[in-house]
Amino acid sequence: MCSAQLSSDFYGSTCPKALSIINSAVCSAVAKEHRMGASLLRLHFHDCFVNGCDASVLLDDTSSFTGEKSAGANVNSLRGFEVIDNIKTQLETACPGIVSCADIVAAAARDSVVALGGPSWSVGLGRRDSTTASKDTATSDIPSPLMDLSDLISAFSNKGFTAKEMVVLSGAHTTGQARCQLFRGRIYNETIIDSNFATSVKSNCPSTGGDSNLTSLDVTTNVLFDNAYFKNLVNKKGLLHSDQQLFSGGSTDSQVTTYSTSPSTFSADFASAMVKMGNLSPLTGNNGEIRTNCGKIN
C-alpha cells in the first residue's frame, strides 16, 4: 500500500535508542500486568482502523473535534495510554521532537506480542501524528464483537484485508479480556457453544448486572500469545459472537482448522498481517506532526 515510505531503521541516526527505550518500557509494563500486552496490541488495531495508523486514537477531545476515545468500541475499554505517555516522555528526553506517537503505538504492539510469547516482525517506522480525530469514523469503522461472519469480512475488506487476514488478526484474541456485556447474549442465547464452557462463564457474567465483569477471551492459556484461540473455536469455546462466527459452518472454518493445528503457520501469517496493518494510510513526509504530548496536538 504505502510501505515503501516506512523503514525499519527510520530513527537509526536521529534517535538510535528509540526501539530499545520502547521495548524496555513495554516489557516492564507487561511484566507488571500481563493484560497490558493485549491492551497495547488493541490500541494499535483501533488506531489503524480509523483513518490509518496516525495515533488519532490517543487524542483527547477538544473544542474543535470529539475524539475516538468516547466511541462505543473504545469507551471504558481502551487501555494503555499511560504506558504510551511514559514512553513518549522518555523519548522526548532522549531525542526531543523526533519519534511520533504513531510509531510508539506500532512498535509497542509488536513488543507486547513478543513479551507474551508470540511472533516478532519488522515494524516499519516513519509515521507522523494526526492533528485531528473522529469519533464518528471510529464508530463506523471498528468491527463489532456482535458481527456475523459476512459483516466481519466486509469490515476488514474495507481496509484492504482478505478474509484469511481477518481470521489471523482475530487470533489476537488469544490474549486479553472482554466485558460481560459484550458476550452475555452469546453465552445465554446461542447454540454453537460448548455447554460446560457456557456454564463456567455464566458464573462471572449474570443474565443481568455485572456488565463490566471481565472474562478471558482465551479460556485455556489466557496470557500466552499462542494458537489456543483457534483450538477453542473448533471446540465451540469462542467467547465473543464474532469469535465463534469464524468457525460456525462458514467459509473460514478451514482457515481456523489450519491455525488450530499449526502454531507456526499462525505465527507467520499473523506477523505478515500485522506488517500490512501497520502500513494502513500512514502520514509521512510533511503531513501531520510529531506530537510532544500524545494526547494533544502541538
Summary of the structure (lengths in Angstrom):
residues: 298
radius of gyration: 18.7
end to end distance: 28.3
largest distance: 56.9
contacts: 1041
relative contact order: 0.18
helix: 51%
strand: 4%
